[in-house]
């Protein structure tokens, strides 16, 4: 059995060999009240800043990958966004991996899934959460598959020792898509 150490959604492969990272000036609103951890799925809000993606089949723009900002004339570089943090105007840069339909991602399920779920859709199980010590997300995927619409399509089992279908927690390989039109 794989030990349960969920890491949110992690980009692990791209056919070009390059998993791209983007940066966004003032990418998280000063005072935004939800922590964003590395591996947290994020989306753009109406003011152009990033916020946590909700559970289910919420829209997703990328995977949060850390930030830097100045507060009280002190530069801070973190692998996560601390909830309700404020910063000096114009000093914030958020890093994220934009969603790419050719990329392969990994995520851990909240409960057992069987090998028969390959090709089915799956969504997030919980909201943004993680460790302020490591900055890493602990979000998981739902164990319920066949979601319509779905954020991700299951393409297989992540290749780790002791990771097997039917285990209580399974690391899956994923693609962005929906069951009506999986990405080729």
GUVEX-900324 format. One line per field, with one value per residue: chain; residue in three letters; y, z, x of N, C-alpha, C in turn. Coordinates in Angstrom, 3 decimals, always signed. Last residue first. Layout:
N
ch	(A/...)
aa	(ala/...)
n_y	(Y/...)
n_z	(Z/...)
n_x	(X/...)
ca_y	(Y/...)
ca_z	(Z/...)
ca_x	(X/...)
c_y	(Y/...)
c_z	(Z/...)
c_x	(X/...)
This chain:
184
ch	(A/A/A/A/A/A/A/A/A/A/A/A/A/A/A/A/A/A/A/A/A/A/A/A/A/A/A/A/A/A/A/A/A/A/A/A/A/A/A/A/A/A/A/A/A/A/A/A/A/A/A/A/A/A/A/A/A/A/A/A/A/A/A/A/A/A/A/A/A/A/A/A/A/A/A/A/A/A/A/A/A/A/A/A/A/A/A/A/A/A/A/A/A/A/A/A/A/A/A/A/A/A/A/A/A/A/A/A/A/A/A/A/A/A/A/A/A/A/A/A/A/A/A/A/A/A/A/A/A/A/A/A/A/A/A/A/A/A/A/A/A/A/A/A/A/A/A/A/A/A/A/A/A/A/A/A/A/A/A/A/A/A/A/A/A/A/A/A/A/A/A/A/A/A/A/A/A/A/A/A/A/A/A/A)
aa	(unk/unk/unk/unk/unk/unk/unk/unk/unk/unk/unk/unk/unk/unk/unk/unk/unk/unk/unk/unk/unk/unk/unk/unk/unk/unk/unk/unk/unk/unk/unk/unk/unk/unk/unk/unk/unk/unk/unk/unk/unk/unk/unk/unk/unk/unk/unk/unk/unk/unk/unk/unk/unk/unk/unk/unk/unk/unk/unk/unk/unk/unk/unk/unk/unk/unk/unk/unk/unk/unk/unk/unk/unk/unk/unk/unk/unk/unk/unk/unk/unk/unk/unk/unk/unk/unk/unk/unk/unk/unk/unk/unk/unk/unk/unk/unk/unk/unk/unk/unk/unk/unk/unk/unk/unk/unk/unk/unk/unk/unk/unk/unk/unk/unk/unk/unk/unk/unk/unk/unk/unk/unk/unk/unk/unk/unk/unk/unk/unk/unk/unk/unk/unk/unk/unk/unk/unk/unk/unk/unk/unk/unk/unk/unk/unk/unk/unk/unk/unk/unk/unk/unk/unk/unk/unk/unk/unk/unk/unk/unk/unk/unk/unk/unk/unk/unk/unk/unk/unk/unk/unk/unk/unk/unk/unk/unk/unk/unk/unk/unk/unk/unk/unk/unk)
n_y	(+14.152/+14.684/+13.634/+14.525/+13.673/+13.602/+16.129/+17.392/+16.811/+13.655/+11.756/+8.996/+8.631/+6.876/+5.927/+4.542/+1.830/+0.006/-0.389/-0.456/+0.581/+1.212/+0.038/+2.486/+4.181/+5.523/+5.991/+4.529/+6.466/+8.536/+10.140/+13.513/+16.234/+17.552/+16.716/+17.245/+14.077/+11.432/+9.006/+8.382/+9.155/+9.930/+13.085/+13.932/+16.297/+18.573/+19.500/+21.430/+22.637/+24.055/+22.978/+24.447/+24.661/+22.337/+22.526/+23.192/+23.937/+21.216/+17.897/+16.438/+17.135/+14.451/+12.502/+10.354/+7.445/+6.194/+3.782/+2.324/-0.276/-0.425/+1.435/+3.260/+4.312/+7.846/+10.155/+9.864/+12.166/+12.951/+14.272/+14.956/+15.723/+18.038/+18.924/+21.019/+22.829/+25.545/+27.007/+26.907/+29.964/+32.500/+35.973/+38.738/+42.009/+44.764/+46.552/+47.488/+45.073/+42.800/+40.475/+37.343/+35.595/+32.688/+32.656/+30.720/+28.897/+28.999/+32.431/+35.177/+38.595/+41.500/+44.230/+46.502/+45.456/+43.029/+41.843/+38.475/+35.490/+32.055/+28.871/+27.521/+26.260/+25.453/+26.803/+27.168/+25.562/+25.457/+22.561/+20.042/+19.585/+22.539/+25.487/+26.889/+29.939/+32.574/+35.204/+38.117/+39.373/+39.963/+37.549/+34.999/+32.006/+29.271/+26.404/+23.597/+23.387/+23.052/+25.033/+26.610/+29.314/+30.206/+32.848/+35.672/+38.278/+40.431/+41.200/+38.622/+37.359/+38.633/+40.794/+39.196/+35.927/+33.485/+29.995/+27.186/+24.108/+21.422/+19.932/+17.854/+17.773/+16.224/+16.331/+15.410/+16.297/+18.544/+17.579/+18.535/+17.476/+15.421/+13.049/+10.512/+7.473/+4.877/+2.221/-1.180)
n_z	(-26.868/-24.203/-24.306/-24.261/-22.264/-19.966/-20.295/-19.124/-18.461/-17.142/-14.739/-12.727/-9.167/-6.304/-3.903/-0.861/-0.485/-3.612/-6.114/-7.845/-6.036/-5.249/-4.667/-6.396/-9.002/-11.494/-11.373/-13.707/-16.080/-16.793/-16.078/-16.639/-14.699/-14.215/-15.858/-15.757/-14.618/-13.295/-13.069/-9.554/-6.356/-4.872/-5.697/-4.856/-2.399/-1.043/+0.209/-1.037/+0.690/+2.522/+4.791/+6.724/+6.079/+4.009/+3.020/+0.863/-0.986/-0.682/-2.109/-4.470/-7.975/-10.239/-13.215/-15.901/-17.339/-18.192/-15.679/-13.905/-13.467/-11.283/-8.624/-5.630/-2.226/-1.541/-2.519/-4.720/-5.832/-9.059/-11.786/-15.331/-18.457/-21.107/-23.050/-21.973/-19.283/-17.137/-15.941/-12.840/-11.200/-8.879/-8.341/-6.832/-5.504/-5.390/-5.635/-2.231/+0.106/+1.312/+3.581/+3.960/+4.084/+3.998/+2.200/-0.515/-0.801/-0.831/-0.750/+0.136/+0.891/+1.870/+3.618/+3.809/+4.545/+2.172/-1.092/-2.413/-4.257/-4.421/-5.830/-7.670/-8.631/-11.806/-13.655/-14.027/-13.923/-12.728/-10.977/-10.431/-7.043/-5.239/-6.660/-6.761/-5.241/-7.501/-8.987/-10.674/-12.278/-11.224/-11.421/-11.171/-12.423/-10.241/-9.223/-7.293/-5.486/-5.664/-2.988/-1.719/-0.460/+1.957/+1.633/+1.575/+0.376/+0.925/-2.420/-4.746/-6.682/-8.631/-9.134/-12.099/-12.527/-14.453/-15.235/-16.427/-18.236/-18.609/-21.332/-23.043/-24.758/-23.365/-19.865/-16.518/-14.081/-11.914/-9.308/-6.937/-3.625/-2.415/+0.211/+1.288/+2.440/+1.006/-0.804/+0.000)
n_x	(-6.731/-8.924/-12.311/-15.218/-16.866/-15.336/-12.772/-9.588/-6.208/-5.221/-3.296/-2.570/-2.968/-2.378/-4.745/-5.510/-6.226/-5.959/-7.023/-3.951/-1.029/+2.149/+4.601/+6.481/+4.709/+3.320/-0.166/-2.348/-4.284/-5.853/-8.808/-9.312/-10.674/-13.091/-16.163/-19.760/-19.618/-17.634/-16.475/-15.831/-14.956/-12.929/-11.434/-8.087/-6.878/-4.444/-2.263/+0.511/+3.364/+4.768/+5.825/+4.407/+1.822/+0.262/-3.211/-6.009/-8.816/-11.226/-11.604/-11.699/-11.936/-12.949/-12.775/-13.836/-12.193/-9.933/-10.027/-11.517/-10.749/-9.122/-10.793/-10.024/-10.391/-9.972/-8.969/-6.117/-3.675/-2.315/-0.473/-0.682/+0.623/-0.248/-1.907/-3.348/-2.356/-2.628/+0.414/+1.678/+2.711/+3.463/+2.974/+4.343/+3.903/+4.123/+2.007/+1.882/+2.911/+0.346/-1.190/-2.811/-4.948/-2.942/+0.082/+0.847/+3.973/+6.670/+7.888/+9.685/+9.626/+11.315/+10.108/+8.515/+6.021/+6.460/+6.619/+6.635/+6.090/+4.950/+3.749/+2.194/-1.017/-1.986/-4.823/-7.505/-10.637/-13.996/-15.229/-16.352/-15.390/-14.302/-12.692/-9.480/-8.438/-7.446/-5.570/-6.952/-8.797/-11.232/-12.652/-10.083/-8.708/-7.828/-5.861/-4.937/-1.971/+0.720/+1.532/-1.473/-3.089/-5.526/-7.782/-8.172/-6.205/-4.537/-4.095/-4.741/-2.171/-0.615/+1.052/+2.062/+2.668/+4.395/+4.463/+6.205/+5.919/+7.763/+9.095/+8.865/+6.805/+4.929/+5.327/+4.621/+3.594/+2.004/-0.070/-2.330/-1.552/-0.235/-0.728/+0.423/-0.046/+1.873/+0.529/+0.834)
ca_y	(+13.094/+15.230/+13.588/+14.822/+13.866/+12.332/+15.686/+17.033/+17.765/+14.665/+12.481/+9.883/+8.459/+8.018/+5.576/+5.794/+2.901/+0.461/-1.004/-0.294/-0.424/+1.946/-0.196/+1.199/+4.224/+4.431/+6.570/+4.485/+5.297/+7.852/+9.195/+12.178/+15.387/+18.325/+16.372/+17.263/+14.800/+12.756/+9.108/+8.611/+8.966/+8.514/+12.291/+13.694/+14.978/+18.290/+18.146/+21.139/+21.673/+24.812/+22.565/+24.098/+25.915/+22.523/+22.081/+22.932/+24.255/+22.564/+18.875/+15.998/+17.355/+15.835/+12.591/+11.669/+8.147/+6.836/+4.423/+3.752/-0.058/-0.250/+0.207/+3.196/+3.273/+6.478/+10.168/+9.763/+11.019/+13.302/+13.212/+15.369/+14.670/+17.629/+17.857/+19.795/+22.432/+24.272/+27.108/+26.186/+28.857/+31.539/+34.602/+37.907/+40.577/+43.958/+46.315/+47.599/+46.419/+43.120/+41.724/+38.102/+36.957/+33.283/+32.598/+32.023/+28.984/+28.020/+31.274/+34.198/+37.263/+40.605/+42.962/+46.622/+46.296/+43.511/+42.673/+39.786/+36.386/+33.489/+29.743/+27.056/+27.231/+24.849/+26.373/+27.864/+25.583/+25.879/+23.995/+20.349/+19.242/+21.096/+24.764/+26.211/+28.477/+32.094/+33.778/+37.450/+38.889/+41.040/+38.655/+35.623/+33.463/+29.837/+27.780/+24.097/+23.757/+21.904/+24.442/+25.834/+28.599/+29.807/+31.399/+34.929/+37.117/+40.118/+41.472/+39.892/+37.041/+37.464/+40.980/+40.330/+36.891/+34.372/+31.387/+27.931/+25.561/+21.832/+21.183/+17.743/+18.613/+15.648/+17.033/+15.072/+15.387/+18.273/+17.821/+18.122/+18.273/+16.604/+13.792/+11.827/+8.611/+5.740/+3.491/+0.000)
ca_z	(-27.518/-25.024/-23.741/-25.257/-23.579/-20.608/-19.818/-20.126/-18.403/-18.192/-15.190/-13.783/-10.545/-7.090/-5.154/-1.516/+0.086/-2.339/-4.992/-7.908/-6.758/-5.654/-3.756/-5.694/-7.751/-11.355/-11.252/-12.359/-15.560/-17.880/-15.537/-17.171/-15.162/-14.389/-14.980/-16.389/-15.837/-13.144/-14.001/-10.943/-7.235/-5.265/-5.240/-5.846/-3.003/-1.710/+0.582/-0.945/-0.245/+1.441/+3.515/+6.949/+6.088/+5.133/+2.890/+2.173/-0.756/-1.039/-1.030/-3.331/-6.671/-9.775/-11.761/-15.329/-16.711/-19.201/-16.701/-14.026/-14.469/-12.595/-9.327/-6.980/-3.202/-1.182/-1.107/-4.422/-5.006/-7.857/-10.821/-13.932/-17.578/-19.917/-23.419/-22.299/-20.617/-17.578/-16.668/-14.102/-11.419/-9.856/-8.112/-8.039/-5.459/-5.066/-6.790/-3.569/-0.414/+0.778/+2.826/+3.892/+4.598/+4.033/+3.518/-0.180/-0.626/-1.731/-0.131/-0.940/+1.346/+0.764/+3.772/+3.235/+5.492/+3.201/-0.075/-2.206/-3.547/-4.617/-4.919/-7.469/-7.888/-10.544/-13.457/-14.939/-13.432/-13.753/-11.086/-11.771/-8.185/-5.463/-5.754/-7.489/-5.209/-6.288/-8.801/-9.714/-12.897/-11.195/-12.304/-10.748/-12.440/-11.396/-9.099/-8.527/-5.406/-6.020/-4.212/-1.542/-1.710/+1.657/+1.531/+2.814/-0.004/+1.905/-1.059/-4.153/-5.615/-9.000/-8.256/-11.184/-12.656/-13.301/-15.553/-15.277/-18.175/-17.884/-20.581/-22.029/-25.164/-24.528/-21.043/-17.837/-14.068/-13.311/-9.659/-8.328/-4.542/-2.773/-0.940/+1.376/+2.034/+2.143/-0.870/+0.000)
ca_x	(-5.940/-7.870/-10.973/-14.199/-17.467/-15.665/-14.078/-10.582/-7.306/-5.177/-4.478/-2.094/-3.418/-1.906/-4.094/-5.144/-7.047/-5.412/-7.716/-5.401/-1.815/+0.952/+3.473/+6.444/+5.462/+4.290/+1.175/-1.815/-3.579/-5.155/-7.834/-9.553/-9.586/-11.861/-15.051/-18.445/-19.952/-18.230/-17.593/-15.445/-16.101/-12.881/-12.570/-9.130/-7.016/-5.715/-2.680/-0.912/+2.779/+4.154/+6.418/+5.811/+2.576/+1.173/-1.839/-5.434/-7.409/-10.792/-11.626/-12.492/-11.314/-12.859/-12.679/-13.569/-13.315/-10.767/-9.200/-11.824/-11.788/-8.490/-10.405/-10.597/-10.100/-10.367/-9.349/-7.547/-4.022/-3.041/-0.724/-0.657/+0.120/+0.510/-0.988/-4.085/-1.926/-3.195/-0.853/+1.809/+1.777/+3.955/+2.511/+4.426/+3.581/+5.307/+2.851/+1.298/+3.087/+1.669/-1.204/-1.553/-5.128/-4.288/-0.555/+0.281/+2.522/+6.057/+7.250/+9.557/+9.234/+10.978/+10.827/+9.859/+6.772/+5.553/+7.250/+6.038/+6.989/+4.824/+4.487/+3.569/-0.224/-1.589/-3.446/-6.596/-9.263/-13.045/-14.998/-15.855/-16.227/-14.402/-13.582/-10.543/-8.525/-8.105/-5.807/-6.070/-7.565/-10.236/-13.025/-11.324/-8.744/-8.529/-6.333/-5.537/-3.381/-0.104/+2.072/-0.256/-2.845/-4.151/-7.601/-8.331/-7.021/-5.570/-3.625/-5.158/-3.125/-1.419/-0.109/+2.246/+1.587/+4.319/+4.176/+5.720/+6.086/+6.560/+9.147/+9.898/+7.938/+5.617/+4.833/+5.140/+4.739/+2.348/+1.327/-2.217/-2.335/+0.538/-1.235/+1.026/-0.852/+1.593/+1.217/+0.000)
c_y	(+13.206/+14.097/+14.090/+14.790/+14.096/+12.491/+14.383/+16.695/+17.350/+15.612/+13.355/+10.458/+9.411/+7.721/+6.858/+5.427/+4.269/+1.582/-0.660/-1.005/-0.067/+0.997/+0.654/+1.156/+2.838/+4.640/+5.459/+5.137/+5.477/+6.653/+8.453/+11.279/+14.088/+17.502/+17.237/+16.911/+16.176/+13.383/+10.444/+8.687/+9.322/+8.184/+10.832/+12.914/+14.991/+16.917/+17.820/+19.711/+21.463/+23.946/+23.418/+23.708/+25.655/+23.860/+22.385/+22.420/+24.026/+22.775/+20.208/+17.080/+16.945/+15.919/+14.057/+11.588/+9.484/+7.590/+4.939/+4.466/+1.421/+0.044/+0.526/+1.950/+3.522/+5.558/+8.783/+9.741/+11.034/+12.039/+13.786/+14.131/+15.138/+16.470/+17.311/+18.651/+21.087/+24.022/+25.721/+26.288/+28.172/+30.412/+33.722/+36.507/+39.925/+42.457/+45.399/+47.393/+46.443/+44.549/+42.005/+39.397/+37.791/+34.656/+33.324/+31.893/+30.427/+28.009/+30.289/+32.911/+36.370/+39.203/+42.032/+45.384/+46.352/+44.239/+43.126/+40.539/+37.751/+34.227/+31.213/+27.996/+26.658/+25.835/+25.738/+27.400/+26.242/+25.918/+24.269/+21.843/+19.657/+20.832/+23.264/+25.481/+27.988/+30.571/+33.512/+35.977/+38.260/+40.605/+39.803/+36.850/+33.943/+31.353/+28.193/+25.496/+24.207/+22.183/+23.145/+25.334/+27.912/+29.053/+31.104/+33.424/+36.109/+38.938/+41.252/+40.030/+38.365/+36.969/+39.862/+40.603/+37.987/+35.455/+32.205/+29.382/+26.155/+23.316/+21.471/+18.948/+18.471/+16.469/+16.477/+15.972/+15.108/+17.427/+17.546/+18.541/+17.692/+17.520/+15.076/+12.643/+9.925/+6.972/+4.302/+1.242)
c_z	(-27.156/-25.585/-24.736/-24.683/-24.659/-21.987/-20.533/-19.508/-19.463/-17.965/-16.392/-14.451/-11.471/-8.552/-5.835/-2.748/-0.533/-1.795/-3.639/-6.699/-6.761/-6.523/-4.061/-4.747/-7.131/-10.144/-10.902/-12.354/-14.126/-17.383/-16.703/-16.614/-15.761/-15.070/-15.268/-15.368/-15.452/-14.504/-13.913/-11.809/-8.653/-6.177/-5.615/-5.189/-4.077/-2.344/-0.019/-0.460/+0.023/+0.444/+2.350/+5.656/+6.327/+5.035/+4.145/+1.977/+0.691/-0.660/-1.510/-2.272/-5.561/-8.452/-11.398/-13.809/-16.135/-18.629/-17.810/-15.073/-14.687/-13.694/-10.690/-7.660/-4.558/-2.365/-0.623/-2.916/-4.689/-7.119/-9.640/-13.053/-16.146/-19.194/-22.217/-22.734/-20.923/-19.024/-17.110/-14.813/-12.735/-9.973/-9.231/-7.639/-6.820/-5.206/-6.554/-4.656/-1.870/+0.278/+2.360/+3.121/+4.630/+4.694/+3.511/+1.186/-0.360/-1.603/-1.185/-0.296/+0.117/+1.300/+2.655/+3.454/+5.103/+4.245/+0.889/-1.169/-3.482/-3.918/-5.253/-6.593/-7.580/-9.842/-12.097/-14.812/-14.483/-13.145/-12.194/-11.991/-9.477/-6.661/-6.030/-6.468/-6.044/-6.363/-7.470/-9.597/-11.942/-11.747/-12.290/-11.631/-11.957/-11.297/-10.371/-8.287/-6.776/-5.931/-4.489/-2.887/-1.561/+0.336/+1.212/+2.761/+1.144/+1.549/-0.088/-2.732/-4.955/-7.942/-8.495/-10.442/-11.622/-13.586/-14.276/-15.708/-16.898/-17.594/-19.922/-21.121/-24.209/-24.993/-22.242/-18.894/-15.446/-13.351/-11.147/-8.798/-5.941/-3.701/-1.159/+0.195/+2.332/+1.656/+0.371/+0.000)
c_x	(-4.477/-7.019/-9.938/-12.804/-16.411/-16.279/-14.433/-11.911/-8.313/-6.331/-4.170/-3.335/-2.688/-2.221/-3.632/-4.342/-6.769/-6.293/-7.123/-6.016/-3.292/+0.134/+2.239/+5.246/+5.438/+5.186/+2.156/-0.437/-3.132/-4.354/-7.185/-8.454/-10.112/-10.776/-13.837/-17.365/-20.440/-18.492/-18.299/-16.692/-15.684/-14.057/-12.347/-10.255/-8.091/-5.703/-4.046/-1.143/+1.295/+3.415/+5.922/+6.506/+4.061/+1.891/-1.048/-4.022/-7.001/-9.338/-11.068/-12.629/-12.267/-12.123/-12.469/-13.551/-12.867/-11.947/-10.116/-10.978/-12.111/-9.501/-9.800/-10.040/-10.770/-10.066/-9.758/-7.781/-5.512/-3.418/-1.475/-0.815/+0.333/-0.180/-0.214/-3.178/-2.577/-2.795/-1.330/+0.468/+2.106/+2.937/+3.066/+3.973/+3.743/+5.104/+4.032/+2.349/+2.618/+1.689/+0.222/-1.780/-3.849/-4.246/-1.906/-0.385/+2.125/+4.531/+6.732/+9.055/+9.081/+10.738/+10.364/+10.739/+8.255/+6.397/+6.166/+6.858/+6.340/+5.970/+4.330/+4.398/+1.157/-0.661/-3.252/-5.155/-8.376/-11.644/-13.978/-15.700/-15.566/-15.300/-13.559/-11.404/-9.699/-8.168/-6.508/-6.448/-6.577/-8.876/-12.023/-11.561/-10.102/-8.450/-7.065/-6.123/-3.886/-1.594/+1.322/+0.249/-1.504/-4.120/-6.143/-8.170/-7.006/-6.448/-4.776/-4.626/-3.466/-2.375/-1.126/+0.942/+1.776/+3.296/+4.241/+5.527/+5.502/+6.727/+7.802/+9.965/+9.110/+6.820/+5.601/+4.513/+5.341/+3.618/+1.533/-0.825/-2.249/-0.239/-0.446/+0.531/-0.142/+0.860/+0.876/+0.878)
